Amino acid sequence: RDHYSYFFKADHHWYPQTGLWAAGILADVLNKDFGYCIDKSVLDPSNFREDVYKDWFLGSQGRKVTLARASAEDISLLYPTFDVSLRIQALDRALDTTGGFEITYDYTAMEPKDFYKKNPHAAYLWGGSALVRLQNERAKEEKRVLMIGDSNENSLTPFLALGLRYVDSMDLRYFTGSLETFLDENQYDIIVIAYNPSSIQAVDYSVFSGSFDFR
């Protein structure tokens, strides 16, 4: 497929459907190469329903050129059709709640509709925080994963959390502590670098010890 079809037309982010697809690809790699046992059925697109907000999103590039030169497009929220029991914590937002998959969305970013003052993409994983923690009570795979990324990762991580007991997401634009100390204090089984290629220079790889294969 043409890679442009995976992105919003007037924005630099993935469609949520792309995030779900990418979560499945990542789960395949974790299972095959790192000994994980993620149940891939929870990432099957046929097990999700889609709520479409019609002509709701202008996008970052669209807002720059305004509606005079860009068109609003649809934006969707995806929901699993199976039972989900999650806990989400965003430490810099004082957010700590439990519930279904809907708790991964910040609905205040979606409504009311406003092309220039609202950013509907920020609904995904609450728009990004210094550290978001997702705990899935129903997942059998208990290995702990840390995702280090930017807003492009927000449409991937919630879906990946459907197959893992513990997934943390860190955005170094907002994290003010020592990453090296944080990694020492939190023993993750694997760290996934999930940056937009244009932001990859923001990662200081010197904090990582050992050998990593950044594929």
C-alpha positions, 0 to 999 in steps of 0.5 A: 500500500501507498504509505501515505494511506496510513497517515491523516491527509493534513496531519503528520500522525498515523490513523488509529487503524495504523496504530492497531496494525503497527501494534500487531507487527510489534507483537509479532516481533516480541513473540518471535524474537524475544520469547513473548506470548502475546495473544494476537487475537486481541489485535485482530481488527475484526475485533474492534468497532469504529466510532467515526467523527465525520469531518472533525479533524483539520490536522496540524498542517491543515490548521496552518493553511486554514480551511481556505486551502485544506479540508477537514477529515474524519477521525475515529476512535476504535473500541475492542468488542471484547471485555477489557479491564485496564488501569491508566495512570498519568503521573503529571496529570494526577490521572488514575482510573480503571475501566474499559478501553475507553479510559485510554481516550481524553474525550475533552480533546474531541468535543466540542468540535473546534478546528482551531482550538481543539486537537482531536488526535490528542484524545489518544492516550491523553495526548501524551504525558511524561509517563503513562502507565497501563495495566491490563488485568486480563493479559496473561503476558506479564513482561514489562515494556517501556515505550519511549516515543512522542505523539506518534506512539499514542495511537499504538501503545493502548492497543499493544497494552491489550496483550500485555499486563504492563506497558509504560509510555514515556515522552522525553519532551515532558519527562524532567527526571533522569532517564538513566536513574528511572531505568535503573529503578524500573526493571523493564524486560524490553524498551521500545524506541517509538519515535517519529524519525524526525525526532529520533535525535532527541534520544540520548542512547548513551543512557542505555547499557549493553547491546541493543538492536534498533530495527 
